[in-house]
C-alpha cells in the first residue's frame, strides 16, 4: 500500500514550499486525520470526557449484566415456563432446587432444622415465590436420605441467576454434621457456568498479556509504538463496558457480551493500530512530508482499509441478530459496540496521537529495527516466489485446507451437559445427588402445562410414553386459572439424545394447547432453533461480506474469491474442532473429557466471529493490492507489493490473536477451550494458508481479470480508491 521505498531521509515537520505544493489533496479520511493531528488537545479532551463519562458505569458491569438468556424466544418450552411462573407459584424451569442429603433420615430433627434454615434463607429473598417443602413420594427419596426443597421463581430468568449467585453460598454454609446442602437447577447451573467461564477467561487473559506485549514490541519495533494498541484497547473497553451497563437498563445483556467484547477490542485494537502505525512510519520516510501530511496519507490508505474492515466485522456479527435468543443477540451486540468504539478511536484518537508524536513514534527502538521501514524484503521475496510457482503453492494450501475441512461433514452439535462444570460446582453436586436419589432423568424433569379440560387426555398420553419413568400427580393452578401442570421424569439423563425423541413424541401426541417445557426442553428448543437458523446466518454473513468487498474493491471476481477463501479457513477450523472436541483427539493433552459433540452455539456464533476476523485480513491484503494496481496497473506489482507492505502486519496481528486465543485452551471449563481452539486454529490457518498463500496465488492466476469491473457496475458503486494522490 505504498510506493517503492526511497533511501531514508530525516523527516521534517516543516517541508519546503515546493514539496508542500506537490502534496496531493487529502480525501475525507485524510482530512479527518489532519484535523485530529492539528487539534490534538481537543481530540484528547473529547475522548477523556467520553471515557470518563462511560467509565463511571464500567465498574458495575459484572453485576449489571445478566447470566441467562440462553433460550429460543417464542418456543413452546419458553411459553410453558411463562405459564408455570404465572399460575403455579413460580414452579418453572428457573426455580431453584435445594438438595439436602444426610447420613440419616431427613425426617430426623437435626436434618429438619437444616431444612428449615434453608427454607428461611430462600423465603427471605424477594426473587423467590412459593416455597414447596420436601414431599414424601415425590421430593423425598425412597431411602429417606435425600430431600429437595423447591424455591419458585418470582423474577425474570436473569434475576433468578443472580438469586442463585446470592443464595448458593449461604445454603452451602449450612452443610455440616453429616448433612450436605447444595442448590441446583437451571438458574444455579447458569450461575456456576458463568462464574467458571468468566474466571477461566480472566485467567487466560492474564496469561496472554505477557505474550501479547512481547509480540507487539517485536512487531512494532519500538516501545512507544507498541503502547498505542493498548491506548485504543483501553479506550474502547472502558467505553463499551459503560455502554453495556447503560443498555442493561433497557434490556438484558449477557455477561458473555463483556467477555467477547474484551477479546475483540484487544484483537482489533492491535490489528488497526499496527496497520496505521506501520503505514505512518513509512509515509514519514523519504517523502519530505510534514507529520500532518503523513497522517493524511496514512488515513487515506490504511485508514480507509481499517474503516472497511471494521464495517465488515460489524455486518458479519449483525447476522447473529437473526437468531431469536437474547444471549446470542446481546453477545453480538456487545462485540459490535466494542468494535465501534475501537474503530472510532482508531480513526480519530490515533491520528491525533500520531500527529503529536511525529518522529518520536520511533523512540526507544529495538537495536535491529530500521526506523520507518515499511516494505518487508522477506515478504517481497515470498511474493516473488509465489508469482513464479503459483500452482504448486496454491494447490498445497488448498489441499491442506480441504483436508482439514473434510471432518465437518460428521460434525454433531448439542447444548452442553452438566459435565462442563467443575465437579465442585454447586449445580453439579446437587445434580448428581438428585440423580443418585431419584433416577437418571430426575434433574431434567419435564413440565407439561395443559388446559384443565384436556388434563385427563394429557396425563394419559404422558403415562403411555415409553421414555417417561414416572409422572407426578397433576396439579391445578392455585389462582383459579384453567391450567393444569404435570411433571414427568424422563428415563434418561437430560443430556442424552434419546430425550429429544421423547419430547418429539409427546408434542406429536398431546392434545392441542398442551405445552412441553422444563430446563432440558428449553435446551433442546434452543439447539433446534440454532440448527434451523445456521444456514440463514451463514448465507447472510457471506452475502454481506461479498457486498462490502465489492463496494471496497470495485471488482466482482476478487471480491468473490476473497469471500470464498475466508469460508475455507472457517471450514478447516470447524473440521479441527470436530476432531478435537467430538472425537477426543488431544483431549488428554488439553485436559478435558469429550462430550461427543461440539457445543450448540459454535456453528452460528463462532462462524460469524471467525469470518469477521478472516475478512479483516482480507481487506488489509486486497486494499494494499488495489492501491498498487491503481498506481501502475501491473498485476505482479499489485500482488508482490501487497505482500511486501501488508504481509508483515497480517503476520504480526495474527500472531497476537493466535497467542491470545490459544491461552483459552489452557482454561479449566470446556467452552473456553472450544473457543480458544476454534478461533486460534481459524486465525492461524487464515493467516498462514489463505492470506499469505492462497489469496495471493489467486491474484497471480487471475491477473488483470481480478480487478476488472463492468461499466454498469462502476456506475452503481461509489468511487473508492486506495492510492494517495
C-alpha positions in Angstrom: 0.0 0.0 0.0 2.9 2.3 -0.6 5.2 3.4 -3.4 8.6 1.8 -3.7 10.9 2.7 -0.8 13.4 5.6 -1.1 16.6 5.9 0.8 15.9 7.0 4.4 15.6 10.8 4.8 15.2 12.6 8.0 11.5 13.6 8.3 10.7 17.2 8.7 7.7 18.9 10.2 8.1 22.0 8.0 8.6 20.9 4.4 9.8 23.2 1.7 7.1 25.1 -0.1 7.8 23.3 -3.3 7.2 20.0 -1.6 4.1 21.3 0.1 2.8 22.4 -3.2 3.1 18.9 -4.6 1.2 17.4 -1.7 -1.9 15.6 -3.1 -5.3 16.8 -1.8 -6.3 14.5 1.1 -9.6 12.6 0.9 -12.3 12.7 3.6 -10.4 10.4 6.0 -7.2 12.2 5.3 -8.8 15.5 6.2 -10.2 13.9 9.3 -6.8 12.7 10.2 -5.1 16.1 9.6 -7.8 17.8 11.7 -7.2 15.4 14.5 -3.5 15.8 14.3 -3.7 19.6 14.4 -6.2 19.6 17.2 -4.6 17.1 19.5 -5.7 18.7 22.7 -9.4 19.0 21.6 -9.4 15.3 20.5 -7.8 14.2 23.6 -10.2 16.1 25.9 -13.2 14.8 23.9 -12.0 11.2 24.3 -11.2 11.7 28.0 -14.8 13.0 28.5 -16.3 10.1 26.7 -14.2 7.5 28.5 -14.7 9.2 31.9 -18.5 9.5 31.4 -19.0 5.9 30.3 -16.2 4.6 32.5 -18.1 5.8 35.6 -20.5 2.9 34.9 -17.9 0.4 33.9 -17.2 -1.0 37.5 -20.9 -2.1 37.6 -20.5 -4.3 34.5 -20.1 -7.7 36.2 -23.1 -7.1 38.4 -25.4 -5.4 35.9 -25.1 -7.9 33.1 -27.3 -10.9 33.0 -26.4 -14.6 33.3 -29.3 -16.2 31.4 -31.0 -15.6 28.1 -30.0 -19.0 26.6 -33.4 -19.7 25.2 -35.3 -19.7 21.9 -37.9 -16.9 22.2 -41.3 -18.0 21.1 -40.7 -21.7 21.6 -43.2 -24.0 23.4 -40.8 -24.5 26.2 -40.5 -20.8 26.9 -44.3 -20.5 26.8 -44.6 -23.4 29.2 -42.2 -21.7 31.6 -44.2 -18.5 31.5 -47.4 -20.3 32.3 -45.7 -22.0 35.2 -44.3 -18.8 36.5 -47.7 -17.0 36.4 -50.0 -19.7 37.6 -48.0 -22.3 39.6 -46.1 -20.3 42.2 -43.0 -20.0 40.1 -42.6 -23.8 39.8 -40.9 -23.3 36.5 -37.6 -24.2 34.9 -35.9 -21.2 36.5 -36.9 -22.2 40.1 -34.1 -23.1 42.5 -33.9 -26.7 43.8 -32.2 -27.0 47.3 -30.9 -30.5 47.7 -30.4 -31.8 51.3 -28.6 -35.1 51.7 -27.8 -36.7 55.1 -26.2 -39.8 56.6 -29.5 -40.4 58.5 -33.2 -40.0 57.5 -34.2 -36.4 56.6 -37.1 -36.7 59.0 -34.7 -36.6 62.0 -34.8 -33.4 64.0 -31.3 -32.1 63.2 -31.8 -32.6 59.5 -35.3 -30.9 59.7 -33.6 -27.9 61.4 -31.2 -27.6 58.4 -34.2 -27.9 56.0 -36.0 -25.2 58.0 -33.0 -22.8 57.8 -32.6 -23.5 54.0 -36.3 -22.7 53.5 -35.9 -19.5 55.6 -32.9 -18.3 53.5 -34.9 -18.8 50.3 -38.1 -17.3 51.6 -36.2 -14.1 52.7 -35.1 -13.5 49.1 -37.7 -11.2 47.3 -37.0 -13.0 44.0 -38.3 -16.3 45.4 -42.0 -17.0 45.1 -43.6 -20.1 46.7 -41.5 -22.5 48.8 -42.5 -26.1 48.4 -41.1 -28.2 51.3 -40.0 -31.8 50.6 -42.9 -34.1 49.9 -42.9 -37.9 50.6 -43.2 -40.0 47.5 -42.2 -37.0 45.3 -39.2 -35.0 46.6 -38.0 -37.3 49.4 -36.0 -40.3 48.2 -37.1 -43.9 48.9 -34.2 -44.3 51.3 -35.2 -41.0 53.0 -31.7 -39.7 52.9 -32.3 -37.0 50.2 -34.8 -34.2 50.2 -35.5 -31.5 47.7 -36.9 -28.0 48.5 -38.4 -26.2 45.6 -37.9 -22.4 45.7 -40.3 -20.9 43.0 -39.2 -18.2 40.6 -40.7 -14.8 41.2 -38.4 -12.9 38.9 -37.0 -13.0 35.4 -34.6 -15.8 34.3 -31.7 -13.3 34.6 -32.7 -12.2 38.1 -33.0 -15.8 39.1 -29.4 -16.4 38.1 -28.5 -13.5 40.3 -30.6 -15.0 43.1 -28.6 -18.2 42.6 -25.4 -16.2 42.8 -26.5 -14.8 46.2 -28.1 -17.9 47.8 -25.8 -20.8 46.8 -23.0 -19.7 49.2 -25.2 -19.3 52.3 -27.0 -22.5 51.5 -23.8 -24.5 51.2 -22.7 -23.0 54.5 -25.5 -24.9 56.2 -23.6 -28.1 55.5 -22.1 -30.0 58.4 -22.5 -32.8 60.9 -23.4 -35.3 58.2 -25.7 -33.0 56.3 -24.9 -31.5 52.9 -26.8 -28.7 51.3 -26.5 -27.8 47.6 -28.5 -25.6 45.3 -29.1 -26.8 41.8 -31.5 -26.3 38.8 -31.1 -24.3 35.6 -30.6 -21.0 37.3 -27.8 -22.3 39.5 -26.3 -24.1 36.6 -26.0 -20.8 34.6 -24.7 -19.1 37.7 -21.9 -21.7 38.1 -21.4 -21.8 34.4 -20.9 -18.1 34.0 -18.7 -17.9 37.1 -16.4 -20.7 35.9 -16.2 -19.4 32.4 -15.6 -15.8 33.5 -12.8 -16.9 35.9 -11.2 -19.0 33.2 -11.3 -16.2 30.6 -9.8 -13.7 33.0 -7.1 -16.2 33.9 -6.4 -16.8 30.2 -6.3 -13.1 29.5 -3.7 -12.6 32.3 -1.6 -15.4 30.8 -1.9 -13.9 27.3 -0.8 -10.3 28.3 3.0 -11.0 28.5 2.9 -12.9 25.2 0.9 -10.2 23.6 3.2 -7.4 24.8 6.3 -9.3 23.6 4.8 -9.8 20.1 3.7 -6.2 20.0 7.2 -4.9 20.8 8.7 -7.3 18.1 6.0 -6.3 15.6 6.3 -2.5 16.1 10.0 -2.5 16.8 9.7 0.4 19.3 8.3 0.6 22.8 6.4 3.8 22.1 4.6 2.4 19.1 3.9 -0.9 20.9 1.9 1.0 23.5 -0.5 2.6 21.0 -2.8 -0.6 20.7 -3.2 -0.5 24.5 -4.4 3.1 24.2 -7.1 2.1 21.7 -8.0 -1.1 23.6 -8.4 0.6 27.0 -10.4 3.5 25.5 -12.7 1.0 23.6 -13.0 -1.4 26.5 -13.9 1.2 29.1 -16.4 3.0 26.8 -18.0 -0.2 25.7 -18.3 -1.6 29.3 -20.0 1.6 30.5 -22.3 1.5 27.4 -23.3 -2.2 28.2 -24.2 -1.2 31.7 -26.5 1.6 30.4 -28.0 -0.8 27.8 -28.7 -3.4 30.5 -31.3 -0.9 32.0 -33.2 -1.2 28.7 -33.0 -5.0 28.1 -31.0 -7.9 29.5 -27.4 -8.1 28.3 -25.5 -11.4 28.7 -22.4 -11.3 30.8 -20.7 -13.1 27.9 -21.1 -9.9 25.9 -18.4 -8.3 28.0 -16.1 -11.3 27.8 -16.2 -11.4 24.0 -16.1 -7.6 23.8 -12.8 -7.6 25.7 -11.4 -10.1 23.4 -12.4 -8.4 20.2 -11.4 -4.9 21.5 -7.9 -6.2 22.2 -7.6 -8.1 18.9 -8.9 -5.4 16.6 -7.2 -2.6 18.6 -3.9 -4.3 17.8 -4.8 -5.0 14.2 -5.9 -1.5 13.4 -3.1 0.3 15.4 -0.5 -2.0 13.8 -1.8 -1.3 10.3 -1.9 2.5 10.8 1.3 2.9 12.7 3.4 0.9 10.2 1.9 3.0 7.3 2.5 6.2 9.2 6.2 5.4 9.7 6.5 4.6 6.0 4.8 7.8 5.0 7.3 9.9 7.0 10.2 8.1 5.5 11.9 9.7 2.4 9.0 11.9 1.2 9.9 15.3 2.7 6.4 15.3 4.2 5.2 17.0 7.3 3.7 15.0 10.1 0.2 16.2 9.2 0.6 15.1 5.6 2.0 11.8 6.7 -1.1 11.4 8.8 -3.3 12.3 5.8 -1.6 9.7 3.6 -1.9 7.1 6.4 -5.7 7.7 6.8 -6.4 7.9 3.0 -4.8 4.5 2.6 -4.5 2.3 5.7 -7.3 4.3 7.4 -9.7 3.5 4.6 -8.8 -0.2 4.8 -9.4 -0.1 8.6 -12.8 1.6 8.1 -13.9 -1.0 5.6 -12.5 -3.8 7.8 -14.5 -2.5 10.7 -17.6 -2.4 8.6 -17.1 -6.0 7.5 -16.7 -7.1 11.1 -19.9 -5.3 12.1 -22.0 -6.7 9.3 -20.7 -10.2 9.9 -21.7 -10.1 13.5 -25.0 -8.4 12.8 -26.2 -11.6 11.1 -26.2 -13.3 14.6 -29.2 -11.0 15.4 -31.2 -13.3 13.2 -31.1 -15.9 16.0 -34.1 -15.3 18.3 -32.2 -15.8 21.5 -31.4 -12.9 24.0 -28.0 -14.3 24.9 -26.9 -14.5 21.2 -28.2 -11.1 20.3 -26.7 -9.4 23.3 -23.3 -11.1 22.8 -23.2 -10.0 19.2 -24.3 -6.5 20.2 -21.6 -6.3 22.9 -18.9 -7.2 20.4 -20.3 -4.7 17.9 -20.3 -2.0 20.5 -16.7 -2.6 21.3 -15.7 -2.7 17.6 -17.5 0.7 17.1 -15.6 2.3 20.0 -12.2 0.8 18.9 -12.9 1.9 15.3 -13.8 5.4 16.4 -10.7 5.7 18.5 -8.6 4.4 15.6 -9.9 6.9 13.1 -9.8 10.0 15.5 -7.7 9.5 18.6 -4.9 7.5 17.0 -4.2 10.1 14.2 -4.2 12.8 16.9 -1.6 10.9 18.9 0.5 10.1 15.7 0.4 13.8 14.8 1.6 14.7 18.3 4.4 12.1 18.4 5.7 12.7 14.9 9.2 11.3 14.6 9.0 10.3 18.3 6.9 7.3 17.2 10.3 5.6 16.7 11.6 6.3 20.2 13.1 3.5 22.2 13.5 1.4 19.1 15.0 -2.1 19.2 18.6 -2.3 18.0 17.9 -4.2 14.8 14.9 -2.2 13.7 15.3 0.1 10.7 13.4 3.2 11.6 10.4 3.9 9.4 10.8 0.6 7.5 7.5 -0.1 5.7 8.3 -2.6 2.9 9.4 -6.0 4.1 12.1 -7.6 1.9 11.2 -11.0 3.3 7.6 -10.8 2.3 8.5 -9.2 -1.0 10.7 -12.3 -1.7 7.9 -14.5 -0.7 5.6 -12.7 -3.1 8.2 -13.2 -5.9 8.3 -16.9 -5.1 4.5 -17.3 -5.2 4.5 -15.4 -8.5 7.0 -17.9 -10.1 5.3 -21.1 -8.8 1.6 -20.2 -8.1 0.1 -23.7 -8.9 2.5 -25.6 -6.6 2.0 -23.3 -3.6 -1.7 -22.6 -4.2 -2.5 -26.3 -4.6 -0.6 -27.2 -1.4 -2.6 -24.6 0.6 -5.9 -25.6 -1.0 -5.4 -29.3 -0.4 -4.4 -28.7 3.3 -7.5 -26.6 3.9 -9.9 -29.0 2.2 -8.3 -31.9 4.1 -8.8 -30.1 7.4 -12.3 -29.1 6.5 -13.5 -32.6 5.5 -14.4 -33.8 9.0 -17.0 -31.0 9.2 -19.3 -33.5 7.3 -19.7 -35.6 10.5 -19.9 -32.7 13.0 -22.6 -33.0 15.7 -23.8 -30.2 17.9 -25.8 -30.1 21.2 -26.2 -27.9 24.2 -23.5 -28.5 26.9 -24.1 -31.1 29.6 -23.6 -30.7 33.3 -20.1 -32.1 32.8 -18.8 -28.7 31.6 -19.0 -27.6 35.2 -16.2 -28.3 37.7 -17.1 -31.2 40.0 -17.0 -28.8 42.9 -19.7 -26.6 41.5 -23.0 -26.5 43.5 -25.2 -27.1 40.5 -23.2 -30.3 39.5 -23.0 -31.6 43.1 -26.8 -31.1 43.5 -27.5 -32.6 40.1 -25.5 -35.7 41.0 -27.2 -36.1 44.3 -30.7 -35.9 42.7 -29.7 -38.5 40.1 -28.5 -40.9 42.7 -31.6 -40.5 44.8 -34.4 -40.2 42.2 -33.0 -41.7 39.0 -31.0 -40.5 35.9 -33.7 -38.3 34.4 -34.8 -36.6 37.6 -32.6 -33.4 37.1 -34.4 -33.0 33.7 -38.0 -33.3 34.9 -40.4 -32.2 32.1 -43.1 -29.6 32.9 -46.2 -30.1 30.8 -48.9 -27.5 31.1 -52.3 -28.0 29.5 -55.8 -26.5 29.7 -57.7 -28.2 32.6 -60.3 -29.5 30.2 -57.6 -31.6 28.5 -55.8 -32.6 31.7 -57.0 -36.2 31.6 -56.0 -36.8 28.0 -52.7 -35.1 28.6 -51.9 -37.4 31.6 -52.9 -40.5 29.6 -50.5 -39.6 26.8 -47.6 -38.8 29.2 -48.0 -42.0 31.1 -48.1 -44.0 27.9 -44.8 -42.6 26.6 -42.0 -45.2 26.9 -39.4 -42.6 27.5 -41.1 -41.4 30.8 -40.0 -43.2 34.0 -42.5 -41.5 36.4 -45.4 -39.0 36.4 -46.2 -36.9 39.4 -49.8 -36.2 40.3 -51.5 -33.4 38.2 -51.6 -30.0 39.9 -54.4 -27.5 39.3 -53.5 -23.8 39.2 -53.9 -22.3 42.7 -55.0 -18.9 41.2 -58.1 -20.5 39.7 -56.9 -20.2 36.1 -57.8 -23.0 33.6 -54.3 -24.6 33.6 -53.0 -27.9 34.9 -49.4 -28.8 35.5 -47.9 -32.3 35.1 -44.3 -33.1 36.0 -42.8 -36.1 34.3 -39.4 -37.7 35.0 -37.6 -38.9 31.8 -36.0 -42.3 31.8 -32.6 -40.9 30.6 -30.1 -38.3 31.6 -31.2 -34.8 30.4 -28.2 -34.6 28.1 -29.0 -37.9 26.4 -30.0 -37.7 22.7 -33.0 -40.0 23.5 -34.7 -37.2 25.4 -35.2 -35.3 22.1 -37.2 -38.3 20.7 -39.3 -38.4 23.9 -40.2 -34.8 23.7 -41.0 -35.0 20.0 -43.3 -38.0 20.6 -45.1 -36.1 23.4 -45.6 -33.0 21.3 -47.0 -35.1 18.4 -49.5 -37.0 20.6 -50.5 -34.4 23.2 -53.9 -32.6 22.8 -53.8 -29.1 21.2 -52.9 -26.4 23.7 -50.6 -28.6 25.8 -47.1 -27.3 26.1 -44.0 -29.3 27.0 -41.3 -27.4 28.9 -38.6 -27.7 31.5 -34.9 -26.7 31.5 -33.8 -29.7 29.4 -36.5 -29.0 26.8 -35.5 -25.3 26.6 -32.0 -26.5 25.7 -33.5 -28.8 23.0 -35.6 -26.0 21.6 -32.6 -23.6 21.5 -30.5 -26.2 19.8 -33.3 -26.8 17.2 -33.5 -23.1 16.6 -29.8 -22.8 16.1 -29.7 -25.7 13.7 -32.6 -24.1 11.7 -31.0 -20.6 11.7 -27.4 -21.6 10.9 -27.8 -21.8 7.1 -29.6 -18.4 7.1 -26.9 -16.8 9.3 -24.1 -18.2 7.3 -25.7 -17.2 4.0 -26.3 -13.6 5.2 -22.7 -13.3 6.5 -21.3 -14.5 3.2 -23.6 -12.2 1.2 -22.9 -9.1 3.2 -19.1 -9.9 3.3 -19.1 -10.1 -0.5 -21.1 -6.9 -1.0 -18.8 -5.0 1.3 -15.7 -6.3 -0.5 -17.4 -5.4 -3.9 -18.0 -1.8 -2.7 -14.4 -1.5 -1.4 -12.6 -3.1 -4.3 -15.0 -2.4 -7.2 -14.0 -5.8 -8.6 -16.5 -8.7 -8.6 -14.1 -11.6 -9.2 -11.5 -10.9 -6.5 -14.4 -9.9 -4.1 -16.0 -13.3 -4.7 -12.6 -15.2 -4.4 -11.8 -13.3 -1.2 -15.1 -14.3 0.4 -14.8 -17.9 -0.6 -11.2 -18.0 0.7 -12.5 -16.9 4.1 -15.0 -19.7 4.0 -12.2 -22.2 3.5 -10.3 -21.3 6.7 -13.6 -21.3 8.6 -14.5 -24.7 7.5 -11.0 -26.0 8.3 -11.2 -24.6 11.8 -14.5 -26.5 12.4 -13.0 -29.6 11.0 -10.3 -29.4 13.6 -12.9 -28.7 16.2 -14.7 -31.9 15.3 -11.5 -34.0 15.6 -10.6 -32.5 19.0 -13.9 -31.9 20.8 -16.2 -34.5 19.3 -13.7 -37.3 18.6 -11.4 -36.5 21.5 -8.0 -36.3 19.7 -5.7 -34.4 22.1 -8.3 -34.4 24.9 -5.7 -35.7 27.4 -3.2 -33.0 26.4 -5.8 -30.3 26.8 -7.3 -31.8 30.0 -10.9 -32.4 29.2 -13.4 -35.2 28.6 -15.0 -35.1 25.2 -18.8 -34.8 25.1 -19.1 -36.4 21.7 -20.3 -33.2 20.1 -19.5 -29.5 19.8 -21.5 -27.0 21.9 -24.6 -25.9 20.0 -23.8 -22.2 19.7 -20.4 -22.8 18.0 -21.5 -23.1 14.3 -23.5 -19.9 14.3 -21.6 -17.7 16.7 -18.1 -18.8 16.1 -18.7 -18.8 12.3 -19.6 -15.1 12.5 -16.6 -14.3 14.7 -14.2 -16.3 12.5 -15.5 -14.8 9.3 -15.3 -11.3 10.7 -11.6 -11.8 11.6 -10.8 -13.5 8.3 -12.4 -10.7 6.3 -10.4 -8.3 8.4 -7.2 -9.6 7.0 -8.7 -10.0 3.5 -9.5 -6.2 3.5 -5.9 -5.4 4.6 -4.3 -7.5 1.9 -6.6 -6.7 -1.0 -6.8 -3.0 -0.2 -3.0 -2.9 -0.4 -3.1 -4.9 -3.7 -5.7 -2.5 -5.1 -3.6 0.5 -4.1 -0.6 -0.9 -6.0 -2.8 -1.8 -9.0 -4.2 1.7 -9.1 -0.7 3.2 -9.2 0.7 1.2 -12.1 -1.9 -1.3 -13.4 0.6 -4.1 -13.0 -0.9 -7.4 -11.6 2.5 -8.6 -10.4 3.3 -5.3 -8.6 -0.2 -5.5 -7.1 0.4 -9.0 -5.7 4.0 -8.7 -4.7 3.6 -5.2 -3.3 0.6 -6.2 -1.3 2.6 -8.9 0.4 5.6 -6.7 0.9 3.6 -3.9 2.6 0.9 -5.8 4.4 2.3 -9.3 4.9 4.3 -8.4 8.0 1.3 -6.6 9.5 -1.0 -9.6 8.9 1.6 -12.0 10.2 2.2 -10.0 13.4 -1.5 -9.3 14.1 -2.3 -13.0 13.5 0.5 -14.0 15.9 -1.1 -11.8 18.6 -4.5 -13.3 18.0 -3.3 -16.9 18.0 -1.4 -16.3 21.2 -4.5 -14.8 22.9 -6.9 -17.4 21.7 -4.7 -20.4 22.4 -4.3 -19.3 26.0 -8.0 -20.1 26.4 -7.2 -23.7 25.6 -5.5 -23.8 29.0 -8.7 -22.8 30.8 -10.4 -25.3 33.0 -14.0 -25.4 31.7 -14.7 -26.8 28.2 -16.5 -23.8 26.5 -13.4 -21.5 26.7 -11.3 -24.4 25.4 -13.6 -24.7 22.4 -13.5 -21.0 21.8 -9.7 -20.8 22.1 -9.0 -23.8 19.8 -11.6 -23.0 17.1 -10.7 -19.3 16.9 -7.0 -19.8 17.3 -6.8 -22.5 14.6 -9.0 -20.4 12.3 -6.7 -17.3 12.6 -3.6 -19.5 12.2 -4.9 -21.2 9.1 -6.3 -18.0 7.6 -3.1 -16.0 8.0 -0.7 -18.8 7.0 -2.5 -20.6 4.2 -5.2 -18.1 2.9 -3.9 -14.5 3.2 -0.2 -15.2 2.8 -0.5 -18.1 0.2 -3.8 -18.9 -1.4 -5.3 -15.4 -1.9 -2.0 -14.0 -3.4 -1.9 -17.1 -5.8 -5.5 -16.3 -6.9 -4.3 -12.7 -7.6 -1.5 -14.2 -9.7 -3.7 -16.6 -11.6 -6.5 -14.1 -12.4 -4.1 -11.3 -13.3 -5.9 -8.2 -14.6 -9.3 -10.0 -14.6 -9.1 -9.9 -10.8 -9.6 -6.1 -10.9 -12.0 -5.9 -13.9 -15.3 -4.2 -13.2 -18.0 -3.7 -15.9 -19.0 -0.1 -16.7 -22.6 -0.6 -15.4 -21.3 -1.8 -12.0 -18.9 1.1 -11.7 -21.8 3.5 -12.3 -23.8 1.8 -9.5 -21.0 1.8 -6.9 -19.5 4.7 -5.0 -16.0 5.5 -6.2 -13.4 4.3 -3.7 -9.7 4.4 -4.3 -6.8 3.4 -2.0 -3.9 5.3 -3.7 -3.0 8.6 -2.2 -2.6 11.4 -4.8 
